Amino acid sequence: MANAGRLRCEEVANGIVTALGRVTISSPIVIRLDGTNAAEGRAILKDHESDRLMSRPTMVEAARVAIALARA
């Protein structure tokens, strides 16, 4: 888990996008970005969202999605 207080969120988002281009994921990933340039990071991830990659603006929303996915 990255500490967004030390990394810019758009760099984290770009790293996630790069990694997803290199590997195939079989489980959904729910991401919450908060910190420096969080809006930019969320915009980057929005272009790549799918049933396997979801971004939510708050920890509560991300947790709700993760719980729903785990129950499905």
JOSUL-V936660 format. One record per backbone hydrogen bond with DSSP energy under -1.0 kcal/mol. CO is the residue of the C=O (numbers start at 1). NH is the residue of the N-H. If there is no record, write none. Layout:
BEGIN
((CO;NH) (CO;NH))
END
This chain:
BEGIN
((2;4) (3;6) (8;12) (9;13) (10;14) (11;15) (12;16) (13;17) (14;18) (15;19) (16;20) (17;21) (19;22) (19;23) (29;54) (31;56) (35;38) (36;9) (37;41) (38;42) (39;43) (40;44) (41;45) (42;46) (43;47) (45;48) (46;49) (52;29) (53;50) (54;31) (58;62) (59;63) (60;64) (61;65) (62;66) (63;67) (64;68) (65;69) (66;70) (67;71) (68;72))
END
